[in-house]
Amino acid sequence: MKNTGQILAAAIAFVLLALPSIATAAEHKLVLQISDNDPQKMNTVMNVAANVSRLYSERGEMVDIKVVAFNAGLHMLRPDTSPVAKRISNFAASMPNVAFQACNNTRQAMAKKSGKDVPIFEFAEVVPAGVVSIIELDEQGYTVVRP
């Protein structure tokens, strides 16, 4: 009987430890890359994020979307130079499942070239390196798309 209790306790512990990974496995994960200072591509990234989010919502499924901006695409997340500033501000406020990441390598290079600080929208997370973030998200099971 003592053995049965230990086996049951071990089985329960295994199931409880496995639950977070089971839940994560069912979640859809998408990374959208933006590396061009092109308003059409920036709008396409937001359109794709909205369309994917809407489809999974209609199915009752969760999706986590990350938009990673680096190189000239960082302008998307700069309030002083973004060609889509108004739309992205409204978009970020209305899409809680979409997170924006800004490449700090690019930010530092832009600051060095311009000789002044490079502001980033408050809703965006500054990551050390955009490409490294994409690699790590891919390794975590995110699908990477460059619209």
DAKAMO-V794799 format. One record per run of one state. SS is the DSSP state (~ for helix, > for strand, _ for the rest). FROM is the first residue (numbers start at 1). LEN is the number of residues. If there is no record, write none. Layout:
SS:FROM:LEN
SS:FROM:LEN
This chain:
_:1:1
~:2:25
_:27:1
>:28:7
_:35:4
~:39:20
_:59:4
>:63:7
_:70:1
~:71:7
_:78:7
~:85:10
_:95:3
>:98:6
~:104:11
_:115:9
>:124:4
_:128:2
~:130:10
_:140:3
>:143:3
_:146:2
